[in-house]
Amino acid sequence: MAIQQKLSLMIPGPTPVPEKVLEALSRHPIGHRSKEFQDLIESTTKNLQWLHQTQNDVLTITGSGTAAMEAGIISTLNKGDKVICGENGKFGERWVKVAKEFGLEVIKIDSEWGTPLNPEEFKKVLEEDKEKEIKAVILTHSETSTGVINDLETISSYIRKHSRALSIVDCVTSLGACNVPVDEWELDIVASGSQKGYMIPPGLSFVAVSKKAWDAAKQSNLPKFYLNLNSYRKSLENNSNPYTPAVNLVFALEESLKMMREEGLETIFLRHNRHKLAISNAVKALNLKLYADEKYLSPSITAVDTEEIDAEELRKKIKNKYDILLAGGQDHLKSKIFRVGHLGYINDRDIITVISAISSTLLEMGKITSQQAGEALIIASKYLNAN
């Protein structure tokens, strides 16, 4: 099998990595207890606070987004605590499993895959909790498995009114792609991962922690060691890390955050929204259906329902002929949907290219006409050229 030298990643992660970031990765490592590395931690932490729109601590862990979420849960809660878990996809399911693994009592609020969580259900459960027994609400902002973004702003407002419960939020594929104003929404634990909107390879995760969460951490009795956020907070006071970090990934982080600051938050969010609209409207012109509720499409990934077409066959053809990797469906959605990632270091050319590849493949399979293929590109260009 020939080695693919120009594989284009149009998946929700890992995402493409800019050349400047790759160059930063190739630097010789330095001592993680050196003054040079401490200066690096200081500057990246300030830029992480900028990205999170927060004055809270933002901690960096060598681990995936799952590590960040688990750290937030075990560092702030106690065995037997009652928590609400939102579940409307693969990652919502994961947080239910994690919560149960640590002996938490889970109240599940769910919705069908492809539909958003209903904020009013959270409001109802929280308002009925007169004794303030619910200690946290755990949910996913952008549900990668289905391409749905949940209404975090409204749900977080109901959590604040409860006053006792913490918000513990998976923002792995929303942070750096859409507005997540941590301080404005008073979010308590916000987890994200390096291989998504941060535009660097997998290996780092980030946790923003509020004062309310730190107060809860003082009482937490769940078992923890490597993922104890208190250890990271103590080290951060000296611009350090409690354990050996992925030094070269921090070099990469510094470069990617510089690029993001140069582009500006609003411009980043607008770019992701344009790409979402271009992809979602183009696929409809190709006789394909959006899997997710159109009013709640994630800015990071679009899930496409192929109906009578085998989605895995389509993905394979596109990869083999065009060196473009699309994501498949998970669990019961395998072969039924494919997912187009448009997160992080993606530009308009990438969007036009992937739409062209999908169109050409469908045309070759006899599923669309050449006119439909052309219309899809026209529609995409209209949204890409919008201000």
Number of C-alpha atoms within 10 A of each C-alpha: 3 4 6 11 7 9 14 18 23 23 24 26 26 20 25 23 20 17 9 12 21 18 12 18 20 12 12 8 13 13 11 18 12 11 13 11 19 18 14 19 24 15 14 23 19 16 19 22 17 15 21 21 16 21 15 17 20 24 23 27 25 24 18 19 26 19 21 28 28 19 22 28 28 23 25 26 25 20 16 14 16 21 24 24 26 29 24 24 25 16 21 23 17 15 24 22 14 16 24 15 9 18 14 22 17 22 15 17 18 18 14 10 20 22 23 27 25 16 19 12 14 21 18 11 16 23 15 10 11 10 8 14 13 21 21 23 23 27 27 31 27 31 30 26 25 31 31 31 26 23 16 21 18 15 21 23 15 20 21 17 12 20 12 17 25 27 27 27 26 28 26 31 31 25 25 25 28 22 17 21 16 22 14 10 15 18 27 25 28 25 28 28 33 29 25 30 29 29 28 30 21 19 17 24 22 25 30 26 24 23 11 18 22 19 11 18 21 12 12 17 13 18 12 13 11 13 21 20 26 18 14 21 20 13 15 20 11 12 20 24 22 16 13 12 17 15 19 17 23 23 24 26 26 20 22 25 23 14 16 19 13 11 11 12 18 11 13 19 17 16 22 23 20 22 27 26 18 26 28 22 19 27 24 15 21 22 17 19 17 21 22 21 16 13 10 16 27 30 26 31 32 30 27 25 23 19 13 9 16 15 23 19 11 20 21 15 19 21 18 12 10 19 17 23 21 21 22 22 19 15 10 8 15 13 21 19 26 27 26 25 30 33 32 28 16 21 14 16 9 17 24 20 15 20 21 18 20 21 27 19 20 21 17 12 12 10 14 18 16 14 11 19 24 16 16 25 22 16 19 25 18 12 18 22 10 8 7
